Amino acid sequence: MTLKIYTKTGDRGETGLFGGARVPKDDARVEAYGDVDELNSVLGLAVAQLADEELRAGLRAVQTDLFTLGARLATPAPEDGGRDNPWIPRLDEGRVAELEGWIDRAEEELEPLQNFVLPGGSGGAAALHLARTVCRRAERRVVSLARTAAIDEGVVVYLNRLSDLLFTLARLANRRAGVTDVPWVPNAR
């Protein structure tokens, strides 16, 4: 099966959800899965910036998770007028625990965090910090959507833990690159 890049169905400012419903392109659901898609793209940038193959491989797995989350968000639940789609996978329930384990292993390699750090450092770390901020925005959009639509609470938990992981991996990327995190010094001039 070949996917066509342009369909012209969105030329009037609407898009189709999985299940067939048409909604405005600025619908809360579209905003939520759009931010998850943006996060996935920023993670692709981070992977391209990182030389560390362990981090690259783990982040590629996260990108796969994000595709799954985006598909779930683009599929309204039956209670919201949608229907279950057996072709759209569910995120494995153990993934959040895997993210937590990755954070724990990374923290064993890092100096204990004593203060806030400024985003940046190596190219890979800077991209991971950017991904963290996009992740937080995606999380906020999903929380907002959950006020009016049935959303699997695991999506919010995953995004929350992922942002913690991305911060930790940014620090780890700097350490492995031999770059020191820059501490935030209030009112430093």
PLY file of the C-alpha trace (Angstrom):
ply
format ascii 1.0
element vertex 189
property float x
property float y
property float z
element edge 188
property int vertex1
property int vertex2
end_header
0.00 0.00 0.00
1.32 3.42 -0.93
0.34 6.43 1.14
-0.46 9.56 -0.84
1.20 12.69 0.55
-1.48 15.14 -0.47
-5.19 14.46 -0.39
-6.62 18.01 -0.65
-9.16 17.08 2.04
-7.67 19.62 4.45
-7.73 22.59 2.12
-10.69 24.11 3.97
-9.10 24.01 7.41
-10.42 20.64 8.52
-8.77 17.29 9.06
-9.97 13.75 9.50
-9.60 11.78 12.69
-9.13 8.02 12.76
-12.69 6.78 12.53
-13.73 9.30 9.90
-14.91 12.35 11.87
-13.88 15.73 10.44
-12.78 18.47 12.83
-11.17 21.91 12.51
-7.38 21.80 12.35
-7.22 23.79 15.59
-9.44 21.32 17.48
-8.08 20.42 20.94
-7.54 16.81 19.84
-5.54 17.90 16.78
-3.50 20.29 18.94
-2.69 17.45 21.34
-1.56 14.90 18.77
0.13 17.68 16.79
2.31 18.53 19.77
3.13 14.83 20.23
4.12 14.77 16.55
6.30 17.86 17.02
7.95 16.20 20.00
8.68 13.17 17.86
10.34 15.40 15.26
12.44 17.18 17.88
13.54 13.79 19.20
14.59 12.92 15.65
16.75 16.05 15.73
18.23 14.98 19.07
19.01 11.50 17.73
20.79 13.10 14.77
22.86 15.26 17.15
23.89 12.48 19.53
26.94 10.30 18.96
26.03 7.97 21.85
24.43 4.88 20.30
22.81 3.78 23.59
20.94 7.08 23.83
20.09 7.03 20.13
18.60 3.52 20.32
16.54 4.31 23.41
15.21 7.51 21.88
14.23 5.69 18.69
12.09 3.38 20.87
10.53 6.48 22.44
9.78 7.81 18.95
7.87 4.60 18.23
5.93 5.10 21.48
5.07 8.64 20.44
3.68 7.44 17.11
1.46 5.09 19.08
0.37 7.88 21.44
-0.39 10.17 18.50
-2.51 7.50 16.84
-4.39 6.89 20.09
-5.01 10.63 20.51
-6.24 10.88 16.90
-8.82 8.17 17.60
-11.81 9.35 19.63
-13.01 6.89 22.26
-16.43 5.25 21.82
-17.84 7.50 24.56
-16.79 10.49 22.41
-18.50 9.16 19.29
-15.50 7.20 18.00
-14.99 3.50 17.70
-12.24 1.10 18.70
-9.73 0.49 15.96
-7.89 -2.83 16.29
-5.16 -1.60 13.92
-4.02 1.11 16.32
-1.70 -0.40 18.91
-1.86 0.30 22.60
1.20 1.50 24.45
2.66 -1.31 26.51
1.83 -0.68 30.17
5.42 -1.43 31.17
6.88 1.45 29.16
6.58 3.99 31.98
8.51 1.65 34.29
11.15 1.30 31.56
11.49 5.09 31.35
11.86 5.24 35.14
14.54 2.55 35.03
16.41 4.52 32.39
16.24 7.64 34.57
17.54 5.67 37.56
20.47 4.21 35.59
21.37 7.62 34.16
21.29 9.24 37.59
23.78 6.66 38.84
26.23 8.03 36.29
25.49 11.70 37.06
26.51 13.94 39.91
23.53 14.64 42.18
21.58 17.66 41.00
22.35 20.57 43.33
20.69 23.42 41.45
18.76 24.29 38.33
20.71 24.10 35.09
20.38 26.21 31.99
19.30 24.33 28.86
22.19 23.78 26.50
25.67 22.36 26.47
26.47 19.91 23.70
24.34 19.86 20.55
22.66 16.63 21.63
21.93 17.93 25.12
20.50 21.17 23.75
18.18 19.19 21.45
17.09 17.02 24.40
16.32 20.13 26.45
14.24 21.43 23.54
12.45 18.06 23.35
11.74 18.30 27.09
9.98 21.64 26.68
7.95 20.40 23.71
7.08 17.31 25.77
5.76 19.51 28.59
3.62 21.43 26.11
2.27 18.19 24.65
1.45 17.05 28.17
-0.44 20.30 28.84
-2.41 19.90 25.61
-3.35 16.32 26.48
-4.43 17.38 29.99
-6.55 20.11 28.41
-8.09 17.64 25.96
-8.83 15.22 28.81
-11.19 17.82 30.31
-13.58 17.35 27.39
-12.71 13.94 25.94
-12.01 10.44 27.18
-8.23 10.05 27.16
-6.27 7.12 28.52
-4.66 8.51 31.69
-1.56 6.51 30.81
-0.82 9.04 28.06
-0.38 11.85 30.59
1.71 9.64 32.87
3.93 8.62 29.95
4.49 12.22 28.81
5.17 13.38 32.37
7.79 10.68 32.90
9.24 11.26 29.44
9.91 14.92 30.20
11.80 13.84 33.34
13.78 11.38 31.25
14.63 13.97 28.62
15.98 16.35 31.26
18.07 13.56 32.76
19.34 12.44 29.35
20.31 16.01 28.47
22.52 16.06 31.56
23.88 12.61 30.69
24.59 13.64 27.09
26.60 16.60 28.38
28.52 14.41 30.82
29.36 11.82 28.18
30.41 14.60 25.77
32.67 16.11 28.44
30.56 19.27 28.65
29.66 20.72 32.04
26.05 21.69 32.72
25.72 25.41 33.31
24.07 26.13 36.66
21.41 28.79 36.87
22.72 31.67 38.94
19.87 34.07 39.75
20.60 37.69 38.92
24.07 36.88 37.57
25.40 39.76 35.56
0 1
1 2
2 3
3 4
4 5
5 6
6 7
7 8
8 9
9 10
10 11
11 12
12 13
13 14
14 15
15 16
16 17
17 18
18 19
19 20
20 21
21 22
22 23
23 24
24 25
25 26
26 27
27 28
28 29
29 30
30 31
31 32
32 33
33 34
34 35
35 36
36 37
37 38
38 39
39 40
40 41
41 42
42 43
43 44
44 45
45 46
46 47
47 48
48 49
49 50
50 51
51 52
52 53
53 54
54 55
55 56
56 57
57 58
58 59
59 60
60 61
61 62
62 63
63 64
64 65
65 66
66 67
67 68
68 69
69 70
70 71
71 72
72 73
73 74
74 75
75 76
76 77
77 78
78 79
79 80
80 81
81 82
82 83
83 84
84 85
85 86
86 87
87 88
88 89
89 90
90 91
91 92
92 93
93 94
94 95
95 96
96 97
97 98
98 99
99 100
100 101
101 102
102 103
103 104
104 105
105 106
106 107
107 108
108 109
109 110
110 111
111 112
112 113
113 114
114 115
115 116
116 117
117 118
118 119
119 120
120 121
121 122
122 123
123 124
124 125
125 126
126 127
127 128
128 129
129 130
130 131
131 132
132 133
133 134
134 135
135 136
136 137
137 138
138 139
139 140
140 141
141 142
142 143
143 144
144 145
145 146
146 147
147 148
148 149
149 150
150 151
151 152
152 153
153 154
154 155
155 156
156 157
157 158
158 159
159 160
160 161
161 162
162 163
163 164
164 165
165 166
166 167
167 168
168 169
169 170
170 171
171 172
172 173
173 174
174 175
175 176
176 177
177 178
178 179
179 180
180 181
181 182
182 183
183 184
184 185
185 186
186 187
187 188
